[in-house]
C-alpha cells in the first residue's frame, strides 16, 4: 500500500515538474528553472550522503 502511495505522489510531482518546465520554456526562463531544479537536486543528494555517512559511522562504532 505504501508503495502505491509513493508511486502516485511521485507521478504527480513529475507531472507538475513537466508542466512547470513547459511554462518556463514559453516564458524564456527555461535555463533558470533547470538551474533551480539542479540546486534542489544537489541539496537533496548532499543531505542523503550526509545521513548515509552518519549511519555508516554509528553502525561501525556503536
KADALIN-V364079 format. One record per backbone hydrogen bond with DSSP energy under -1.0 kcal/mol. NH is the residue of the N-H (numbers start at 1). CO is the residue of the C=O. If there is no record, write none. Layout:
# KADALIN-V364079
NH,CO + NH,CO
This chain:
# KADALIN-V364079
5,1 + 6,2 + 7,3 + 8,4 + 9,5 + 10,6 + 11,7 + 12,8 + 13,9 + 14,10 + 15,11 + 16,12 + 17,13 + 18,14 + 19,15 + 20,16 + 21,17 + 22,18 + 23,19 + 24,20 + 25,21 + 26,22 + 27,23 + 29,24 + 33,29 + 34,30 + 35,31 + 36,32 + 37,33 + 38,34 + 39,35 + 40,36 + 41,37 + 42,38 + 43,39 + 44,40 + 45,41 + 46,42 + 47,43 + 48,44 + 49,45 + 50,46 + 51,47 + 52,48 + 53,49 + 54,50 + 55,51 + 56,52 + 57,53 + 58,54 + 59,55 + 60,56 + 61,57 + 62,58
